[in-house]
Amino acid sequence: MQYIHVVNGDVAGNTLRQALAQAARPDPVVVLRDDLAVGPIADVDGSGLIRSGFWQRVAPRSDIDFAAEMQQALDQLHALRKEETEIAIWHGQSASDQLMLRRVVFHLYQSPQRINEVAMDLRELETPAHGNLASIGMYPAARLARRFSTIAPVSVLRLGRLGYEWQQNVKENADVRLWKGNTLVPAAYHSVDDVILERAPQEWAPAAQVVDAVMGAIEGLLASDWFVFWRCRELIGAGQLVLRGNADSLQTCELRRNPSAGGE
């Protein structure tokens, strides 16, 4: 049977296309790019203005048109509703993947019989997962290729719960959504900031090194370097960190704690 495969993120999309090629399957892949685990999502299914404004602050030097990205995602979801082909949603153990799953299910509520899923297990990773988290993009193509035979329909009861959980997360509109104990847990930005301050050195260190250390240390979140570096800049603005070098470039600046900040 042919499916439209839905996945979160470009890396996952490219890997899944490789897996399809290995299995000689002509199925199309729909890639939803938004990392729904971070930032406001109250208008993500509407105008997207607040959402795109958030990403513009996170990545001010990016050439990505975030407003266009928001609209493209809505167009993709609308197109999925109009299709008649079966849909297979691929997801791992990460907040981003799990939120993408719930969003797609919510948008396809009128076609429950078309919704299938592939839930990747942590034990299928070639290297151990950090913090029991893994997105589809972390699996090799050969491993994904073995899972085409396991695509399974989602029960109506589960679909109802997933759609409801998407609505609740949108309504709650937390700063961050973590994946803990197979549950989406709302959190504030300070939960990430605390990890940054714990790992920020007393002496100057490359910002990329600090960001890399933080990315793997936030419980329940596979954080991107974009997002962590934005939080670092916010802490600089608050006087808790100091920076030298080009603040627009993660690769050409250094960070350290502010020795004059309270608690030092």
C-alpha positions in Angstrom: 0.0 0.0 0.0 1.2 3.5 -0.8 1.2 6.2 1.9 1.9 9.9 2.3 4.6 9.9 4.9 4.6 12.9 7.4 7.7 13.7 9.4 9.1 16.5 11.5 12.2 18.4 10.3 14.4 18.4 7.2 17.0 15.9 8.6 14.2 13.4 9.2 12.7 14.1 5.8 15.9 13.4 4.0 16.6 10.2 6.0 13.1 9.0 5.3 13.5 9.6 1.6 16.7 7.6 1.6 14.8 4.8 3.4 12.1 4.9 0.8 14.7 4.7 -2.0 16.3 1.7 -0.4 12.9 0.0 -0.2 12.1 1.0 -3.8 8.9 2.8 -2.6 7.6 5.7 -4.6 5.7 7.2 -1.7 5.8 11.0 -1.2 7.1 12.6 2.0 5.7 15.7 3.7 8.1 17.6 6.0 6.8 19.9 8.7 9.7 22.0 9.8 8.5 23.9 12.9 10.0 22.9 16.2 6.8 23.1 18.1 8.5 22.3 21.4 9.6 25.9 21.9 8.0 29.3 21.8 4.3 30.4 21.6 1.9 28.3 19.6 -1.4 30.0 20.4 -1.8 31.3 16.8 0.2 28.5 15.0 -3.0 27.3 13.3 -4.2 30.8 12.6 -2.3 33.9 11.5 1.0 32.6 12.8 2.1 36.2 13.4 3.2 35.7 17.0 4.8 32.4 16.1 6.8 33.8 13.2 7.8 36.8 15.3 9.2 34.4 17.9 11.4 32.7 15.4 12.5 36.0 14.0 13.8 36.9 17.5 15.5 33.5 17.8 17.2 33.8 14.5 17.3 37.4 13.5 20.1 37.0 10.9 18.4 34.0 9.2 17.3 34.5 5.6 14.2 32.3 6.3 10.9 33.9 5.8 9.2 32.6 9.0 5.8 34.0 8.2 5.9 32.1 4.8 7.0 29.0 6.7 4.0 29.2 9.0 1.7 29.6 6.0 3.4 26.7 4.2 2.8 24.4 7.1 -0.9 25.3 7.1 -1.1 24.7 3.3 0.5 21.3 3.8 -2.0 20.3 6.4 -4.8 21.5 4.3 -3.5 19.5 1.3 -3.3 16.4 3.5 -7.0 16.8 4.4 -8.0 16.9 0.7 -6.0 13.8 -0.2 -7.5 10.3 -0.2 -4.2 8.4 0.2 -3.4 6.8 3.5 -1.1 8.8 5.8 1.7 7.5 7.9 3.0 9.8 10.7 6.5 9.0 11.9 7.5 10.1 15.4 10.2 9.4 17.9 10.5 10.1 21.6 10.8 13.9 21.5 8.6 16.8 22.3 8.8 18.2 18.7 7.9 14.9 17.1 5.1 14.3 19.6 3.6 17.7 19.0 3.8 17.3 15.3 1.9 14.0 15.6 -0.8 15.7 17.7 -1.1 18.6 15.3 -1.5 16.4 12.2 -4.1 14.2 13.9 -6.0 17.4 15.0 -6.1 18.6 11.4 -7.1 15.3 10.0 -10.0 14.7 12.4 -12.5 14.3 9.5 -10.5 11.4 8.0 -9.6 9.2 11.0 -9.6 6.0 8.9 -6.6 7.4 6.9 -4.3 8.0 9.8 -1.5 5.6 10.5 1.7 5.9 12.5 5.2 4.6 13.0 6.4 5.0 16.6 10.2 4.5 16.7 11.6 2.9 19.8 14.7 4.2 21.6 16.2 0.7 21.4 16.3 1.1 17.6 19.0 3.8 17.8 22.5 2.8 16.8 23.9 4.9 19.7 22.3 5.4 23.1 19.9 8.2 23.4 20.7 11.1 25.7 18.1 11.6 28.3 15.8 9.0 26.7 15.0 11.3 23.8 15.2 10.7 20.1 13.7 12.3 17.0 13.2 10.5 13.7 16.2 12.4 12.3 18.5 10.5 14.7 17.7 7.1 13.1 19.7 5.7 10.1 17.8 5.2 6.9 18.3 1.5 7.0 16.5 1.3 10.3 13.6 3.3 9.0 13.4 1.1 5.9 12.7 -1.9 8.1 9.7 -0.2 9.6 7.5 0.2 6.5 6.0 -3.2 7.2 5.0 -2.0 10.7 2.9 1.0 9.7 -0.2 0.6 11.7 -3.6 2.4 12.0 -4.2 4.6 15.0 -7.3 3.7 17.0 -10.2 6.1 17.2 -9.8 6.4 21.0 -6.1 7.3 20.6 -6.9 9.8 17.8 -9.4 11.6 20.1 -6.9 11.8 22.9 -4.1 13.1 20.6 -6.3 15.8 19.1 -7.5 16.9 22.5 -3.9 17.1 23.7 -3.0 19.3 20.8 -5.8 21.7 21.7 -4.7 21.7 25.3 -1.1 22.6 24.5 -2.2 25.4 22.2 -4.5 26.7 24.8 -1.9 26.5 27.5 0.7 28.2 25.2 3.7 27.6 27.5 7.2 28.9 26.7 8.5 25.4 26.3 7.0 21.9 26.1 9.0 19.0 27.4 8.7 15.2 26.8 8.9 13.5 30.1 7.5 10.1 31.0 5.6 9.8 27.7 3.8 13.1 28.5 4.1 16.6 27.2 4.9 18.9 30.2 4.7 22.7 30.0 7.7 24.7 31.2 8.9 28.3 31.3 12.0 29.7 29.6 13.8 29.9 33.0 14.0 26.1 33.1 16.3 26.4 30.1 18.0 29.5 31.4 18.9 27.7 34.7 20.7 25.0 32.7 22.6 27.6 30.8 23.7 29.4 34.0 24.7 26.1 35.6 27.0 25.4 32.7 28.2 28.9 31.8 31.9 29.1 32.7 33.6 31.7 35.0 36.2 32.3 32.3 35.8 33.1 28.6 34.8 30.1 26.5 33.6 29.7 22.9 29.9 30.3 22.7 29.5 27.3 20.5 31.1 25.1 23.2 28.8 26.4 25.9 25.7 26.0 23.7 26.7 22.5 22.8 27.0 21.5 26.5 23.5 23.0 27.2 21.8 21.4 24.2 22.3 17.9 25.7 21.5 18.8 29.2 17.9 20.1 29.2 15.7 17.4 30.5 12.9 16.5 28.2 14.0 18.8 25.3 16.1 18.2 22.2 17.1 21.9 22.0 18.5 23.4 18.8 21.6 25.6 18.9 19.4 28.5 17.6 17.1 28.3 20.6 19.9 27.9 23.2 21.9 30.8 21.7 18.9 33.0 21.8 18.4 32.2 25.5 22.0 33.1 26.0 21.5 36.4 24.4 18.5 37.1 26.6 20.6 36.3 29.6 23.2 38.7 28.3 20.5 41.4 28.1 19.5 40.6 31.7 23.1 41.1 32.8 23.7 37.4 33.9 26.1 36.5 31.1 28.6 38.6 29.2 29.7 38.2 25.6 32.7 39.3 23.5 33.1 39.1 19.7 30.3 39.1 17.1 27.0 38.6 18.9 25.3 37.8 15.6 27.5 34.7 15.1 27.6 31.7 17.4 30.9 30.6 15.9 32.8 33.8 16.4 32.0 34.9 20.0 32.7 33.9 23.5 30.6 33.7 26.7 31.1 33.7 30.4 29.1 34.4 33.5 28.9 38.1 34.5 31.1 38.3 37.6 29.2 41.3 38.8 25.8 39.6 38.6 24.0 38.7 41.8 24.9 35.4 43.4 28.5 35.4 42.1 
